[in-house]
Amino acid sequence: MDKRGRTWVTPMPALATDALLPEQKKNPAIGAGLLFPSRKNPSRPITSHLAGYWLKRAFEIGTLPSRPELFGMDSGESGRRRHFPLKDVATAGGWRDVQTMITSISSPDSETMRAVVDLAKPPDRASGC
């Protein structure tokens, strides 16, 4: 659910799935329930602030690799997704429409602009280059 209360379904990244499946097997109660329930009220999820703090701490202490693509898309990641259809990238990122996504995260880069000007093959962003 986003900050405006809009809900959508997006596939979980394979790396996140691989990390969470062993936990689900250890604790079958997770199932269709909350992955991170509140300690005070298990029928409610933890707050986004607590989740953000846990994520920040995991990066700081090195229990998580520095892989932002596991957790969402920002301007640094947008170039790696340029080869996908805009509508799919927007929907996966939770944007209502392509224009919102373009305004929010899309930024030009010198390599791609050079390819446009020279009518050359665009840089290969799929491999993370």
MMTF fields as JSON, N, C-alpha, C and O atoms, coordinates in Angstrom:
{
  "mmtfVersion": "1.0.0",
  "mmtfProducer": "UNKNOWN",
  "numBonds": 515,
  "numAtoms": 516,
  "numGroups": 129,
  "numChains": 1,
  "numModels": 1,
  "chainsPerModel": [1],
  "groupsPerChain": [129],
  "chainIdList": ["A"],
  "bondAtomList": [4, 2, 8, 6, 12, 10, 16, 14, 20, 18, 24, 22, 28, 26, 32, 30, 36, 34, 40, 38, 44, 42, 48, 46, 52, 50, 56, 54, 60, 58, 64, 62, 68, 66, 72, 70, 76, 74, 80, 78, 84, 82, 88, 86, 92, 90, 96, 94, 100, 98, 104, 102, 108, 106, 112, 110, 116, 114, 120, 118, 124, 122, 128, 126, 132, 130, 136, 134, 140, 138, 144, 142, 148, 146, 152, 150, 156, 154, 160, 158, 164, 162, 168, 166, 172, 170, 176, 174, 180, 178, 184, 182, 188, 186, 192, 190, 196, 194, 200, 198, 204, 202, 208, 206, 212, 210, 216, 214, 220, 218, 224, 222, 228, 226, 232, 230, 236, 234, 240, 238, 244, 242, 248, 246, 252, 250, 256, 254, 260, 258, 264, 262, 268, 266, 272, 270, 276, 274, 280, 278, 284, 282, 288, 286, 292, 290, 296, 294, 300, 298, 304, 302, 308, 306, 312, 310, 316, 314, 320, 318, 324, 322, 328, 326, 332, 330, 336, 334, 340, 338, 344, 342, 348, 346, 352, 350, 356, 354, 360, 358, 364, 362, 368, 366, 372, 370, 376, 374, 380, 378, 384, 382, 388, 386, 392, 390, 396, 394, 400, 398, 404, 402, 408, 406, 412, 410, 416, 414, 420, 418, 424, 422, 428, 426, 432, 430, 436, 434, 440, 438, 444, 442, 448, 446, 452, 450, 456, 454, 460, 458, 464, 462, 468, 466, 472, 470, 476, 474, 480, 478, 484, 482, 488, 486, 492, 490, 496, 494, 500, 498, 504, 502, 508, 506, 512, 510],
  "bondOrderList": [1, 1, 1, 1, 1, 1, 1, 1, 1, 1, 1, 1, 1, 1, 1, 1, 1, 1, 1, 1, 1, 1, 1, 1, 1, 1, 1, 1, 1, 1, 1, 1, 1, 1, 1, 1, 1, 1, 1, 1, 1, 1, 1, 1, 1, 1, 1, 1, 1, 1, 1, 1, 1, 1, 1, 1, 1, 1, 1, 1, 1, 1, 1, 1, 1, 1, 1, 1, 1, 1, 1, 1, 1, 1, 1, 1, 1, 1, 1, 1, 1, 1, 1, 1, 1, 1, 1, 1, 1, 1, 1, 1, 1, 1, 1, 1, 1, 1, 1, 1, 1, 1, 1, 1, 1, 1, 1, 1, 1, 1, 1, 1, 1, 1, 1, 1, 1, 1, 1, 1, 1, 1, 1, 1, 1, 1, 1, 1],
  "groupList": [{"groupName": "MET", "atomNameList": ["N", "CA", "C", "O"], "elementList": ["N", "C", "C", "O"], "formalChargeList": [0, 0, 0, 0], "bondAtomList": [1, 0, 2, 1, 3, 2], "bondOrderList": [1, 1, 2], "singleLetterCode": "M", "chemCompType": "L-PEPTIDE LINKING"}, {"groupName": "ASP", "atomNameList": ["N", "CA", "C", "O"], "elementList": ["N", "C", "C", "O"], "formalChargeList": [0, 0, 0, 0], "bondAtomList": [1, 0, 2, 1, 3, 2], "bondOrderList": [1, 1, 2], "singleLetterCode": "D", "chemCompType": "L-PEPTIDE LINKING"}, {"groupName": "LYS", "atomNameList": ["N", "CA", "C", "O"], "elementList": ["N", "C", "C", "O"], "formalChargeList": [0, 0, 0, 0], "bondAtomList": [1, 0, 2, 1, 3, 2], "bondOrderList": [1, 1, 2], "singleLetterCode": "K", "chemCompType": "L-PEPTIDE LINKING"}, {"groupName": "ARG", "atomNameList": ["N", "CA", "C", "O"], "elementList": ["N", "C", "C", "O"], "formalChargeList": [0, 0, 0, 0], "bondAtomList": [1, 0, 2, 1, 3, 2], "bondOrderList": [1, 1, 2], "singleLetterCode": "R", "chemCompType": "L-PEPTIDE LINKING"}, {"groupName": "GLY", "atomNameList": ["N", "CA", "C", "O"], "elementList": ["N", "C", "C", "O"], "formalChargeList": [0, 0, 0, 0], "bondAtomList": [1, 0, 2, 1, 3, 2], "bondOrderList": [1, 1, 2], "singleLetterCode": "G", "chemCompType": "PEPTIDE LINKING"}, {"groupName": "THR", "atomNameList": ["N", "CA", "C", "O"], "elementList": ["N", "C", "C", "O"], "formalChargeList": [0, 0, 0, 0], "bondAtomList": [1, 0, 2, 1, 3, 2], "bondOrderList": [1, 1, 2], "singleLetterCode": "T", "chemCompType": "L-PEPTIDE LINKING"}, {"groupName": "TRP", "atomNameList": ["N", "CA", "C", "O"], "elementList": ["N", "C", "C", "O"], "formalChargeList": [0, 0, 0, 0], "bondAtomList": [1, 0, 2, 1, 3, 2], "bondOrderList": [1, 1, 2], "singleLetterCode": "W", "chemCompType": "L-PEPTIDE LINKING"}, {"groupName": "VAL", "atomNameList": ["N", "CA", "C", "O"], "elementList": ["N", "C", "C", "O"], "formalChargeList": [0, 0, 0, 0], "bondAtomList": [1, 0, 2, 1, 3, 2], "bondOrderList": [1, 1, 2], "singleLetterCode": "V", "chemCompType": "L-PEPTIDE LINKING"}, {"groupName": "PRO", "atomNameList": ["N", "CA", "C", "O"], "elementList": ["N", "C", "C", "O"], "formalChargeList": [0, 0, 0, 0], "bondAtomList": [1, 0, 2, 1, 3, 2], "bondOrderList": [1, 1, 2], "singleLetterCode": "P", "chemCompType": "L-PEPTIDE LINKING"}, {"groupName": "ALA", "atomNameList": ["N", "CA", "C", "O"], "elementList": ["N", "C", "C", "O"], "formalChargeList": [0, 0, 0, 0], "bondAtomList": [1, 0, 2, 1, 3, 2], "bondOrderList": [1, 1, 2], "singleLetterCode": "A", "chemCompType": "L-PEPTIDE LINKING"}, {"groupName": "LEU", "atomNameList": ["N", "CA", "C", "O"], "elementList": ["N", "C", "C", "O"], "formalChargeList": [0, 0, 0, 0], "bondAtomList": [1, 0, 2, 1, 3, 2], "bondOrderList": [1, 1, 2], "singleLetterCode": "L", "chemCompType": "L-PEPTIDE LINKING"}, {"groupName": "GLU", "atomNameList": ["N", "CA", "C", "O"], "elementList": ["N", "C", "C", "O"], "formalChargeList": [0, 0, 0, 0], "bondAtomList": [1, 0, 2, 1, 3, 2], "bondOrderList": [1, 1, 2], "singleLetterCode": "E", "chemCompType": "L-PEPTIDE LINKING"}, {"groupName": "GLN", "atomNameList": ["N", "CA", "C", "O"], "elementList": ["N", "C", "C", "O"], "formalChargeList": [0, 0, 0, 0], "bondAtomList": [1, 0, 2, 1, 3, 2], "bondOrderList": [1, 1, 2], "singleLetterCode": "Q", "chemCompType": "L-PEPTIDE LINKING"}, {"groupName": "ASN", "atomNameList": ["N", "CA", "C", "O"], "elementList": ["N", "C", "C", "O"], "formalChargeList": [0, 0, 0, 0], "bondAtomList": [1, 0, 2, 1, 3, 2], "bondOrderList": [1, 1, 2], "singleLetterCode": "N", "chemCompType": "L-PEPTIDE LINKING"}, {"groupName": "ILE", "atomNameList": ["N", "CA", "C", "O"], "elementList": ["N", "C", "C", "O"], "formalChargeList": [0, 0, 0, 0], "bondAtomList": [1, 0, 2, 1, 3, 2], "bondOrderList": [1, 1, 2], "singleLetterCode": "I", "chemCompType": "L-PEPTIDE LINKING"}, {"groupName": "PHE", "atomNameList": ["N", "CA", "C", "O"], "elementList": ["N", "C", "C", "O"], "formalChargeList": [0, 0, 0, 0], "bondAtomList": [1, 0, 2, 1, 3, 2], "bondOrderList": [1, 1, 2], "singleLetterCode": "F", "chemCompType": "L-PEPTIDE LINKING"}, {"groupName": "SER", "atomNameList": ["N", "CA", "C", "O"], "elementList": ["N", "C", "C", "O"], "formalChargeList": [0, 0, 0, 0], "bondAtomList": [1, 0, 2, 1, 3, 2], "bondOrderList": [1, 1, 2], "singleLetterCode": "S", "chemCompType": "L-PEPTIDE LINKING"}, {"groupName": "HIS", "atomNameList": ["N", "CA", "C", "O"], "elementList": ["N", "C", "C", "O"], "formalChargeList": [0, 0, 0, 0], "bondAtomList": [1, 0, 2, 1, 3, 2], "bondOrderList": [1, 1, 2], "singleLetterCode": "H", "chemCompType": "L-PEPTIDE LINKING"}, {"groupName": "TYR", "atomNameList": ["N", "CA", "C", "O"], "elementList": ["N", "C", "C", "O"], "formalChargeList": [0, 0, 0, 0], "bondAtomList": [1, 0, 2, 1, 3, 2], "bondOrderList": [1, 1, 2], "singleLetterCode": "Y", "chemCompType": "L-PEPTIDE LINKING"}, {"groupName": "CYS", "atomNameList": ["N", "CA", "C", "O"], "elementList": ["N", "C", "C", "O"], "formalChargeList": [0, 0, 0, 0], "bondAtomList": [1, 0, 2, 1, 3, 2], "bondOrderList": [1, 1, 2], "singleLetterCode": "C", "chemCompType": "L-PEPTIDE LINKING"}],
  "groupTypeList": [0, 1, 2, 3, 4, 3, 5, 6, 7, 5, 8, 0, 8, 9, 10, 9, 5, 1, 9, 10, 10, 8, 11, 12, 2, 2, 13, 8, 9, 14, 4, 9, 4, 10, 10, 15, 8, 16, 3, 2, 13, 8, 16, 3, 8, 14, 5, 16, 17, 10, 9, 4, 18, 6, 10, 2, 3, 9, 15, 11, 14, 4, 5, 10, 8, 16, 3, 8, 11, 10, 15, 4, 0, 1, 16, 4, 11, 16, 4, 3, 3, 3, 17, 15, 8, 10, 2, 1, 7, 9, 5, 9, 4, 4, 6, 3, 1, 7, 12, 5, 0, 14, 5, 16, 14, 16, 16, 8, 1, 16, 11, 5, 0, 3, 9, 7, 7, 1, 10, 9, 2, 8, 8, 1, 3, 9, 16, 4, 19],
  "groupIdList": [1, 2, 3, 4, 5, 6, 7, 8, 9, 10, 11, 12, 13, 14, 15, 16, 17, 18, 19, 20, 21, 22, 23, 24, 25, 26, 27, 28, 29, 30, 31, 32, 33, 34, 35, 36, 37, 38, 39, 40, 41, 42, 43, 44, 45, 46, 47, 48, 49, 50, 51, 52, 53, 54, 55, 56, 57, 58, 59, 60, 61, 62, 63, 64, 65, 66, 67, 68, 69, 70, 71, 72, 73, 74, 75, 76, 77, 78, 79, 80, 81, 82, 83, 84, 85, 86, 87, 88, 89, 90, 91, 92, 93, 94, 95, 96, 97, 98, 99, 100, 101, 102, 103, 104, 105, 106, 107, 108, 109, 110, 111, 112, 113, 114, 115, 116, 117, 118, 119, 120, 121, 122, 123, 124, 125, 126, 127, 128, 129],
  "secStructList": [7, 7, 6, 6, 1, 7, 7, 7, 7, 7, 7, 7, 7, 2, 2, 2, 2, 2, 2, 2, 2, 2, 2, 2, 2, 2, 7, 6, 6, 7, 6, 6, 1, 7, 1, 1, 5, 7, 1, 1, 7, 6, 6, 1, 5, 7, 7, 2, 2, 2, 2, 2, 2, 2, 2, 2, 2, 2, 2, 2, 2, 6, 1, 1, 7, 1, 7, 4, 4, 4, 6, 7, 7, 7, 2, 2, 2, 2, 4, 4, 4, 6, 6, 1, 7, 2, 2, 2, 2, 2, 2, 2, 2, 6, 7, 1, 1, 2, 2, 2, 2, 2, 2, 2, 2, 7, 7, 7, 7, 2, 2, 2, 2, 2, 2, 2, 2, 2, 6, 7, 7, 7, 7, 7, 6, 6, 6, 6, 7],
  "xCoordList": [0.853, 0.0, 0.9, 1.896, 0.545, 1.37, 0.898, -0.046, 1.567, 1.267, -0.127, -0.615, -0.768, -2.132, -3.177, -4.364, -2.731, -3.654, -4.017, -4.912, -3.341, -3.613, -2.847, -1.675, -3.498, -2.888, -2.708, -3.555, -1.609, -1.362, -0.495, 0.13, -0.462, 0.333, 1.472, 1.264, 2.674, 3.875, 4.644, 4.741, 5.185, 5.99, 7.186, 7.782, 7.518, 8.667, 9.94, 9.96, 11.004, 12.259, 12.719, 12.552, 13.297, 13.738, 14.722, 14.683, 15.609, 16.572, 15.857, 16.262, 14.808, 14.049, 13.296, 13.246, 12.719, 12.023, 12.963, 12.616, 14.158, 15.147, 15.531, 15.79, 15.569, 15.932, 14.78, 15.013, 13.543, 12.399, 11.823, 11.243, 11.971, 11.402, 11.92, 11.119, 13.23, 13.689, 13.035, 12.748, 12.804, 12.14, 10.697, 10.199, 10.035, 8.654, 8.584, 7.655, 9.566, 9.586, 9.85, 9.316, 10.691, 10.97, 9.756, 9.565, 8.939, 7.789, 6.562, 6.162, 5.958, 4.832, 3.642, 2.735, 3.619, 2.512, 2.509, 1.491, 3.638, 3.687, 2.666, 1.753, 2.804, 1.849, 1.248, 1.975, -0.049, -0.737, -0.827, -1.404, -0.257, -0.298, 0.791, 1.436, 0.978, 1.976, 3.383, 3.622, 4.281, 5.667, 6.346, 7.177, 5.994, 6.555, 5.425, 5.116, 4.804, 3.712, 4.233, 5.378, 3.397, 3.72, 3.789, 2.992, 4.73, 4.82, 3.638, 3.155, 3.174, 2.06, 0.721, -0.144, 0.561, -0.692, -0.361, -0.236, -0.216, 0.192, -0.74, -0.378, -1.923, -2.816, -2.497, -3.079, -1.582, -1.171, 0.299, 1.077, 0.69, 2.11, 2.936, 2.396, 4.258, 5.135, 4.982, 4.484, 5.4, 5.286, 6.35, 7.374, 6.089, 7.082, 8.35, 9.44, 8.219, 9.392, 10.288, 11.51, 9.686, 10.464, 11.104, 12.269, 10.353, 10.906, 12.083, 13.104, 11.944, 13.028, 14.257, 15.39, 14.021, 15.129, 15.845, 17.074, 15.074, 15.683, 16.508, 17.611, 15.984, 16.694, 17.991, 19.045, 17.901, 19.096, 20.141, 21.322, 19.727, 20.659, 21.27, 22.457, 20.479, 21.0, 22.097, 23.091, 21.926, 22.978, 24.202, 25.334, 23.969, 25.081, 25.94, 27.167, 25.291, 26.073, 26.487, 27.165, 26.082, 26.557, 25.807, 26.302, 24.621, 23.864, 23.103, 22.59, 23.027, 22.418, 23.424, 24.122, 23.499, 24.377, 23.784, 22.576, 24.594, 24.109, 23.497, 24.152, 22.258, 21.562, 20.211, 19.202, 20.153, 18.876, 17.799, 16.613, 18.195, 17.162, 16.304, 15.249, 16.735, 15.907, 14.697, 13.678, 14.815, 13.836, 13.028, 12.196, 13.23, 12.443, 13.239, 14.368, 12.639, 13.273, 13.403, 12.46, 14.568, 14.773, 15.509, 15.719, 15.901, 16.529, 17.809, 18.139, 18.53, 19.744, 19.472, 20.331, 18.307, 17.956, 17.21, 17.104, 16.699, 15.85, 16.583, 15.982, 17.863, 18.61, 18.721, 18.77, 18.763, 18.883, 17.595, 17.601, 16.508, 15.223, 14.751, 13.613, 15.592, 15.206, 14.799, 14.025, 15.293, 14.976, 13.613, 13.172, 12.936, 11.603, 10.547, 10.811, 9.36, 8.283, 7.955, 7.877, 7.762, 7.508, 6.324, 6.388, 5.254, 4.055, 4.367, 3.875, 5.18, 5.54, 6.411, 6.214, 7.369, 8.231, 7.4, 7.575, 6.507, 5.662, 4.778, 4.681, 4.147, 3.259, 4.04, 3.601, 5.179, 6.0, 6.485, 6.63, 6.733, 7.2, 6.087, 6.355, 4.842, 3.72, 3.246, 2.467, 3.706, 3.253, 1.922, 1.686, 1.054, -0.265, -0.187, -0.979, 0.777, 0.905, 2.362, 3.203, 2.636, 4.004, 4.539, 5.71, 3.71, 4.178, 4.655, 5.664, 3.95, 4.372, 5.74, 6.603, 5.937, 7.226, 8.328, 9.399, 8.07, 9.076, 9.461, 10.641, 8.481, 8.741, 9.476, 10.33, 9.15, 9.706, 11.119, 11.97, 11.39, 12.686, 13.529, 14.737, 12.933, 13.705, 14.653, 14.253, 15.9, 16.876, 17.792, 18.145, 18.168, 19.028, 20.437, 20.875, 21.134, 22.533, 23.343, 22.829, 24.602, 25.433, 25.65, 25.694, 25.787, 26.006, 24.808, 24.966, 23.611, 22.411, 22.177, 21.793, 22.407, 22.239, 23.226, 22.868, 24.459, 25.452, 24.953, 25.083, 24.384, 23.867, 22.72, 22.614, 21.86, 20.753, 21.289, 20.846, 22.243, 22.798, 23.524, 23.398, 24.277, 25.059, 24.276, 24.824, 22.996, 22.182, 22.893, 22.9, 23.484, 24.228, 23.367, 22.279, 23.873, 23.183, 23.206, 24.258, 22.065, 22.033, 22.922, 23.163, 23.41, 24.207, 23.38, 22.169, 24.034, 23.358, 23.181, 24.13, 21.974, 21.686, 21.141, 21.084, 20.744, 20.134, 21.12, 20.714, 22.401, 23.387, 23.909, 24.784, 23.369, 23.815, 25.01, 25.611, 25.368, 26.517, 26.212, 27.071],
  "yCoordList": [-1.172, 0.0, 1.236, 1.287, 2.21, 3.409, 4.448, 4.209, 5.605, 6.635, 7.225, 7.889, 6.993, 7.492, 6.405, 6.617, 5.236, 4.155, 3.308, 2.467, 3.514, 2.736, 1.418, 1.403, 0.332, -0.995, -1.547, -1.34, -2.243, -2.928, -4.138, -4.226, -5.063, -6.279, -6.244, -6.024, -6.462, -6.505, -7.763, -8.095, -8.461, -9.637, -9.242, -8.182, -10.094, -9.851, -10.218, -11.217, -9.418, -9.779, -11.176, -11.578, -11.907, -13.283, -13.354, -14.304, -12.355, -12.356, -12.258, -12.905, -11.457, -11.335, -12.635, -13.089, -13.223, -14.502, -15.564, -16.293, -15.649, -16.632, -16.418, -17.382, -15.164, -14.867, -15.152, -15.547, -14.956, -15.087, -16.504, -16.873, -17.294, -18.649, -19.509, -20.195, -19.507, -20.293, -19.85, -20.679, -18.548, -18.044, -18.532, -18.877, -18.559, -19.032, -20.508, -20.938, -21.276, -22.705, -22.928, -23.862, -22.055, -22.161, -21.771, -22.284, -20.873, -20.372, -20.428, -19.415, -21.622, -21.765, -20.885, -20.746, -20.291, -19.409, -18.156, -17.47, -17.847, -16.642, -16.788, -15.97, -17.8, -18.086, -16.86, -16.012, -16.742, -15.594, -14.45, -13.406, -14.64, -13.6, -12.569, -12.511, -11.763, -10.7, -11.273, -12.142, -10.798, -11.226, -10.573, -11.197, -9.322, -8.591, -8.017, -6.83, -8.852, -8.356, -7.476, -7.614, -6.596, -5.755, -6.621, -7.545, -6.325, -7.082, -6.782, -7.653, -5.52, -5.123, -5.663, -6.024, -5.713, -6.188, -7.028, -6.478, -8.349, -9.215, -9.211, -9.728, -8.64, -8.569, -7.352, -7.188, -6.504, -5.311, -5.434, -6.07, -4.843, -4.896, -3.91, -3.0, -4.104, -3.101, -1.811, -1.83, -0.7, 0.577, 0.672, -0.008, 1.514, 1.729, 2.348, 2.124, 3.123, 3.722, 2.65, 2.707, 1.676, 0.589, -0.258, -0.639, -0.552, -1.33, -0.582, -1.19, 0.716, 1.519, 1.517, 1.45, 1.59, 1.552, 0.204, 0.15, -0.88, -2.221, -2.343, -2.887, -1.845, -1.92, -1.115, -1.584, 0.093, 0.935, 0.243, 0.234, -0.331, -1.026, -2.251, -2.525, -2.983, -4.175, -3.784, -4.497, -2.663, -2.182, -1.746, -2.05, -1.028, -0.516, -1.625, -1.527, -2.677, -3.742, -4.834, -5.789, -4.692, -5.602, -6.906, -7.837, -7.006, -8.245, -8.285, -9.334, -7.148, -7.09, -6.518, -5.553, -7.109, -6.506, -5.183, -4.972, -4.32, -3.036, -3.252, -3.034, -3.674, -3.988, -3.291, -3.925, -1.994, -1.282, -1.866, -1.642, -2.628, -3.178, -4.212, -4.588, -4.686, -5.608, -4.906, -5.537, -3.613, -2.92, -1.869, -1.212, -1.685, -0.704, -0.034, -0.422, 0.969, 1.649, 3.121, 3.76, 3.642, 5.075, 5.557, 4.786, 6.819, 7.36, 6.629, 6.524, 6.127, 5.386, 4.062, 3.541, 3.529, 2.243, 2.382, 1.414, 3.565, 3.703, 3.371, 2.808, 3.706, 3.415, 1.941, 1.54, 1.125, -0.318, -0.932, -2.077, -0.199, -0.729, -0.1, -0.323, 0.667, 1.375, 0.452, 0.853, -0.76, -1.665, -2.336, -3.047, -2.123, -2.685, -1.682, -0.48, -2.157, -1.234, -0.303, -0.743, 0.986, 1.987, 1.622, 1.802, 1.114, 0.784, -0.284, -0.209, -1.277, -2.33, -1.786, -2.141, -0.93, -0.345, 0.519, 0.455, 1.316, 2.182, 1.354, 1.65, 0.338, -0.492, -1.225, -1.281, -1.783, -2.502, -1.564, -1.976, -0.319, 0.648, 1.289, 2.034, 1.013, 1.546, 2.915, 3.562, 3.369, 4.656, 4.488, 3.478, 5.473, 5.413, 5.446, 4.806, 6.199, 6.313, 6.538, 6.824, 6.403, 6.521, 7.931, 8.093, 8.945, 10.33, 10.595, 11.274, 10.072, 10.254, 9.625, 10.217, 8.434, 7.765, 8.567, 8.767, 9.019, 9.772, 11.034, 11.371, 11.717, 12.938, 12.636, 13.414, 11.511, 11.186, 10.632, 11.06, 9.691, 9.009, 9.048, 8.822, 9.325, 9.23, 10.406, 11.559, 10.111, 11.166, 10.759, 9.588, 11.734, 11.403, 11.039, 11.46, 10.257, 9.983, 10.216, 10.087, 10.556, 10.978, 9.871, 10.151, 8.618, 7.519, 7.326, 7.161, 7.347, 7.15, 8.349, 8.184, 9.563, 10.739, 10.703, 11.081, 10.258, 10.139, 9.141, 9.389, 8.014, 7.017, 7.59, 7.296, 8.405, 9.025, 9.966, 9.923, 10.813, 11.783, 11.092, 11.51, 10.042, 9.337, 8.235, 7.543, 8.069, 6.981, 5.644, 4.796, 5.476, 4.262, 3.345, 3.716, 2.159, 1.204, 1.737, 2.158, 1.724, 2.2, 1.345, 0.175, 1.918, 1.117, -0.034, 0.094, -1.15, -2.321, -2.115, -2.264, -1.776, -1.53, -2.775, -2.815, -3.777, -4.975, -5.703, -6.31, -5.66, -6.388, -5.578, -6.032, -4.358, -3.53, -2.673, -2.061, -2.618, -1.827, -0.357, 0.462],
  "zCoordList": [0.0, 0.0, 0.0, 0.72, -0.799, -0.849, 0.168, 0.922, 0.179, 1.173, 1.028, 1.942, -0.099, -0.299, -0.083, -0.332, 0.384, 0.67, -0.532, -0.446, -1.649, -2.861, -2.771, -2.395, -3.11, -3.043, -4.451, -5.32, -4.668, -5.926, -5.631, -4.574, -6.568, -6.407, -7.405, -8.598, -6.907, -7.731, -7.365, -6.184, -8.327, -7.984, -7.11, -7.297, -6.176, -5.313, -6.081, -6.799, -5.935, -6.61, -6.197, -5.046, -7.141, -6.88, -5.717, -4.935, -5.591, -4.482, -3.132, -2.166, -3.065, -1.824, -1.534, -0.391, -2.566, -2.402, -1.858, -0.929, -2.44, -1.987, -0.527, 0.193, -0.086, 1.295, 2.259, 3.402, 1.807, 2.708, 2.788, 3.809, 1.738, 1.765, 2.916, 3.551, 3.22, 4.368, 5.683, 6.547, 5.829, 7.032, 7.095, 8.167, 5.952, 5.918, 6.295, 6.979, 5.848, 6.185, 7.664, 8.263, 8.264, 9.702, 10.527, 11.63, 10.006, 10.731, 9.831, 9.259, 9.704, 8.777, 9.112, 8.29, 10.286, 10.647, 9.795, 9.708, 9.163, 8.334, 7.204, 7.094, 6.38, 5.309, 4.684, 4.166, 4.718, 4.145, 5.138, 4.835, 6.329, 7.349, 7.146, 6.099, 8.167, 8.117, 8.262, 9.1, 7.469, 7.564, 8.765, 9.425, 9.046, 10.173, 11.03, 10.927, 11.878, 12.712, 13.856, 14.286, 14.328, 15.472, 16.729, 16.893, 17.608, 18.865, 19.773, 20.496, 19.723, 20.591, 20.101, 20.899, 18.783, 18.205, 16.974, 15.88, 17.124, 16.015, 14.802, 13.746, 14.943, 13.785, 12.916, 11.844, 13.37, 12.633, 12.227, 12.938, 11.106, 10.711, 11.529, 12.16, 11.51, 12.105, 11.315, 10.189, 11.886, 11.178, 10.082, 10.13, 9.116, 8.052, 8.625, 8.1, 9.694, 10.323, 10.932, 10.793, 11.607, 12.192, 11.093, 11.203, 10.04, 8.927, 8.297, 7.976, 8.123, 7.571, 8.473, 7.996, 9.774, 10.735, 10.656, 10.623, 10.627, 10.535, 9.255, 9.277, 8.157, 6.886, 6.95, 6.523, 7.485, 7.624, 8.487, 8.139, 9.596, 10.494, 9.823, 9.999, 9.062, 8.37, 7.387, 7.253, 6.703, 5.804, 6.602, 6.228, 7.712, 8.52, 9.113, 9.132, 9.595, 10.242, 9.268, 9.647, 8.023, 6.987, 6.866, 6.23, 7.457, 7.302, 5.982, 5.591, 5.294, 3.97, 2.992, 3.304, 1.813, 0.81, 0.354, 0.467, -0.144, -0.64, -2.017, -3.036, -2.042, -3.295, -3.306, -2.996, -3.656, -3.61, -4.5, -4.258, -5.551, -6.431, -5.723, -6.236, -4.545, -3.775, -3.174, -2.891, -2.984, -2.164, -2.886, -2.259, -4.151, -4.867, -5.957, -6.256, -6.543, -7.658, -7.337, -6.871, -7.589, -7.468, -8.703, -9.64, -8.716, -9.918, -10.275, -11.456, -9.308, -9.588, -10.281, -10.992, -10.081, -10.672, -11.999, -12.752, -12.288, -13.467, -14.76, -15.675, -14.858, -16.072, -16.361, -17.524, -15.327, -15.511, -16.049, -16.5, -16.008, -16.454, -17.769, -18.181, -18.419, -19.646, -20.775, -21.645, -20.786, -21.895, -21.738, -22.641, -20.6, -20.388, -20.84, -20.864, -21.196, -21.552, -20.382, -19.235, -20.68, -19.64, -18.74, -17.524, -19.335, -18.557, -17.514, -16.388, -17.876, -16.922, -15.795, -14.633, -16.129, -15.1, -14.154, -12.937, -14.705, -13.871, -12.941, -11.75, -13.468, -12.646, -11.568, -10.419, -11.916, -10.933, -9.833, -8.682, -10.182, -9.19, -8.387, -7.444, -8.745, -7.99, -8.444, -7.743, -9.608, -10.108, -10.81, -11.474, -10.666, -11.287, -12.808, -13.501, -13.311, -14.755, -15.123, -14.271, -16.401, -16.901, -16.672, -16.328, -16.856, -16.7, -15.28, -15.086, -14.288, -12.905, -12.685, -12.037, -13.221, -13.081, -13.765, -13.194, -14.968, -15.709, -14.942, -14.846, -14.405, -13.647, -12.349, -11.925, -11.716, -10.409, -10.46, -9.681, -11.356, -11.278, -12.529, -12.465, -13.644, -14.874, -14.988, -14.823, -15.27, -15.479, -16.63, -16.775, -17.439, -18.573, -18.106, -17.035, -18.919, -18.619, -19.883, -20.995, -19.705, -20.834, -21.861, -23.059, -21.419, -22.369, -23.291, -24.501, -22.713, -23.52, -24.431, -25.589, -23.911, -24.77, -25.934, -27.05, -25.698, -26.774, -27.826, -29.025, -27.381, -28.321, -29.149, -30.339, -28.536, -29.258, -30.336, -31.484, -29.957, -30.891, -32.047, -33.198, -31.745, -32.761, -33.476, -34.334, -33.127, -33.658, -33.472, -34.365, -32.306, -31.978, -31.12, -30.68, -30.898, -30.031, -28.593, -28.113, -27.905, -26.522, -25.618, -25.917, -24.514, -23.576, -23.014, -22.834, -22.739, -22.178, -20.679, -19.909, -20.271, -18.85, -18.158, -16.929, -18.908, -18.307, -17.415, -16.424, -17.738, -16.949, -15.786, -15.049, -15.613, -14.504, -14.852, -13.969, -16.128, -16.554, -16.507, -16.834]
}
